[in-house]
Amino acid sequence: MDIDPTQPWGLAIDYAGRATLTENGHTVYVNVSDTSLSSVIGPDPITGTYSPVTVTAQFSETGDDGAVLRGSGRITVWPAGTAPVVPDPTAVQRAVTAALADFENGRTAYAALCARWAADDGSGDGGGTEPGPDDPADTGTGTGTGTEESSATPV
């Protein structure tokens, strides 16, 4: 992501701290927000410090049959001493990088899961290794009482 040196946070954000950008072919939604519960930006009356600022970057991609894979990144910018947070132009860049890494980690994990699922013979129950209800290895009688009993004697 290219940082815009004319902008305090490295990109143009709207009045609500939102921005949209395109990175590596993904439309990424960015939000820069103060983490206080007050609408007035000021020091906390108890601690005397300002609240940190959270920068989030999120996106999702939708595939066939409604499959969705998301990427999200979060960076917290802490105030120095009792001064308010100073805008960090690299915070958005780091949040976007974290979101892209999160997406790639999820993509890799899902690809590995799908490869393992496809490699399994899937006999009887749709791909697992345990016998399914139509599998001859499933010899349960269905006569359970729904209660648990133990034949072990207490020590």
C-alpha positions in Angstrom: 0.0 0.0 0.0 1.3 3.4 -0.9 1.2 5.9 2.0 -0.1 9.4 1.0 2.3 11.8 2.8 -0.3 14.6 2.7 -2.8 12.6 4.9 -2.3 12.3 8.7 -3.2 8.5 8.7 -1.5 7.8 5.3 -4.8 7.9 3.3 -7.9 10.1 3.0 -10.5 9.1 5.6 -14.0 10.5 5.8 -15.5 12.3 8.8 -16.4 8.9 10.5 -12.8 7.5 10.1 -13.7 5.3 7.1 -11.8 4.7 3.9 -11.9 2.2 1.1 -8.9 1.1 -0.9 -7.8 -1.6 -3.4 -4.8 -3.7 -2.5 -3.7 -6.9 -4.3 -7.0 -7.0 -6.1 -9.1 -6.9 -2.9 -11.4 -4.0 -1.9 -10.3 -3.3 1.7 -12.5 -1.3 4.1 -10.5 0.7 6.7 -11.8 2.2 9.9 -9.8 4.5 12.2 -11.6 5.0 15.5 -11.0 6.2 19.0 -11.8 3.5 21.5 -13.3 5.7 24.2 -17.0 5.5 25.0 -17.4 9.3 24.9 -18.3 11.4 21.9 -15.9 14.1 23.2 -12.2 13.4 22.6 -10.5 14.2 25.8 -8.5 12.5 28.6 -10.1 9.9 30.8 -11.2 11.6 34.0 -9.8 8.7 36.1 -6.5 7.9 34.5 -5.8 11.3 32.9 -4.8 9.6 29.6 -6.3 9.7 26.2 -7.8 6.6 24.7 -5.9 4.6 22.1 -6.9 4.6 18.4 -7.8 1.4 16.7 -7.1 0.9 12.9 -8.9 -2.0 11.3 -8.8 -3.3 7.8 -11.3 -5.9 6.6 -12.4 -7.5 3.4 -14.1 -10.6 2.2 -14.3 -12.5 -1.1 -17.2 -14.7 -2.1 -16.8 -17.8 -4.1 -19.1 -20.5 -5.5 -22.2 -21.6 -3.6 -21.8 -18.7 -1.1 -18.4 -19.7 0.2 -16.8 -16.6 1.9 -13.3 -16.1 3.0 -12.4 -13.0 5.1 -9.2 -11.1 5.9 -8.9 -8.8 8.9 -6.2 -6.8 10.5 -6.2 -4.6 13.6 -3.5 -2.2 14.8 -3.8 -0.2 18.1 -2.0 3.2 18.3 -1.3 4.1 21.9 -1.0 7.6 23.3 2.4 8.8 24.6 2.0 9.7 28.2 -0.9 12.1 28.8 -0.9 13.5 25.2 -3.5 12.4 22.7 -2.6 9.9 20.0 -0.5 11.2 17.2 -1.7 10.0 13.7 0.6 7.2 12.5 0.7 7.1 8.7 2.0 3.5 8.8 -0.8 2.1 11.0 -3.2 1.7 8.1 -0.5 0.1 6.0 0.2 -2.4 8.8 -3.5 -3.1 9.3 -3.9 -3.8 5.6 -0.8 -6.0 5.6 -2.2 -8.0 8.5 -5.6 -8.4 6.8 -3.9 -9.7 3.6 -1.8 -12.1 5.7 -4.9 -13.3 7.6 -6.7 -13.9 4.3 -3.8 -15.8 2.9 -3.5 -17.9 6.1 -7.2 -18.8 5.8 -6.9 -19.5 2.1 -4.0 -21.9 2.7 -5.7 -23.6 5.7 -9.0 -24.1 3.7 -7.1 -25.4 0.7 -5.3 -27.9 2.9 -8.6 -28.9 4.5 -10.2 -29.4 1.0 -7.2 -31.4 -0.2 -7.4 -33.7 2.9 -11.2 -34.0 2.4 -10.8 -34.9 -1.3 -8.0 -37.4 -0.5 -10.2 -39.2 2.1 -12.2 -42.0 0.6 -15.3 -40.6 2.2 -16.9 -44.0 2.7 -20.3 -43.9 4.3 -20.5 -40.5 5.9 -19.5 -37.8 3.5 -15.7 -37.8 3.9 -14.8 -38.5 7.5 -12.9 -41.5 8.8 -15.6 -42.6 11.3 -18.2 -45.1 10.1 -21.5 -43.5 9.0 -25.1 -44.7 9.4 -25.0 -46.5 6.1 -21.6 -48.1 6.8 -21.5 -51.8 7.7 -18.9 -51.1 10.3 -21.6 -49.1 12.3 -23.1 -51.9 14.4 -24.8 -49.9 17.0 -28.2 -51.3 18.3 -29.9 -48.0 19.1 -31.0 -49.3 22.5 -29.2 -46.7 24.7 -31.1 -45.3 27.6 -29.6 -41.8 27.4 -27.9 -42.1 30.8 -24.3 -42.7 31.6 -23.3 -45.6 34.0 -19.9 -46.7 35.1 -19.0 -50.2 36.3 -15.8 -49.0 37.8 -15.6 -49.0 41.6 -14.6 -45.8 43.3 -11.1 -45.6 44.7 
